[in-house]
Amino acid sequence: MTNYPIPTVIDVLAKIKAEVEDEEFTLRDLYSTITWNRWDKSERLNLGRFFYHHVKNLQPGDPARFVVPTRKNSAHQQMYKRIDIHVD
C-alpha cells in the first residue's frame, strides 16, 4: 500500500463530472503523471477494474450513467466517454 489514497469509484465519477466534457478518456487521463505513479500498479489495476464494472452495470435511467466504456486504445487501456443525458 502507498501513503497516497487511491480514489474510489465515486471520487472518479465526481472528477469526470467536474472536468470532462463530451470526449473519450482513460482513467489515467484524469490524474497527473506524478499522482498516477504514486499509486501501486495493483491499486491502479483494481481501480480500473472496479470502475469498469461499475459503469458497465449501471441501469438506463440511473443518474450516474453519464459515462460509458467505449473501446480499448493501442496500449490496451479501457477508453470511456462522457455522454450527455437529456431528460425530456
N, C-alpha and C positions, 0 to 999 in steps of 0.2 A: 504494500500500500504506500501511496505517496502522502506527503503532507498537504497536498493541494486537493481540495474536494472536487470530485468528479460531479458534473451536473446530473440532475435527474431528468427523466423524460419530460416532466412538467416544466423544468427550467429551460430545456431546449425548445419546447413549444412556445414559451413566452419570448425567448430570444428571437425565434423565427417571426413571431407576430410583430415584434417591435422593429426588426431590422431588415427583413427580407421582403422584396416586392414580388411581382409575378415573374419569377426566374428559377432556373434549376440551380441546385447547390448540393454539396456534400456536407456532412456534419463538420468535417474539418474546416470548411469554408467559414463557419460561424465563429471560429476562435482564432486568435493569433497563433502563429507558429510556436512562440515561446510557451503560451498556455497549453496548447495541444501536446507539446513534447514533455511537459511536466507530468502528464498522466502516463502511467504504465501502459504498455501496449495491450495487455489483457483488459485493463479498465476501459480503454478506447473501444476495443472489440465488443465488450459487454454492453457498453452504452449504445453502440451501433445496432447490435442485435435486439436489445430491448426496445429501442426507438423504432426500428423497422417493424417489429411485431405489433407494437402499439398502434402505429399509424395504419398498418395493413388491416388490422382487425376493427377499426372504427366503423360504426354503422352509418349509413346515409342519414343525414339529419343531425348527427352529433356535432355540437358547436366546435369541437376540437378537430373536425375533419376539414381543415384548411391546408393540409399537407398530404401529398400522395407520393409514394415511391414511383419512379419513372423507369429507370434503366440503370445499368452498370456502366461506368466510364472505362477508359482503356486501362486504368490502374485497378480495375475490378472493385471500385468503390461504389456503393449504392448512391444513386442520384435521387434527389427529391425535388418536388416543385410545390411552391405555394400556389394555391388556387383561390380564385375569387368566388366566394359563395354568395349568390344572390337569392335573397328570400323575398318573394313577391306576395 
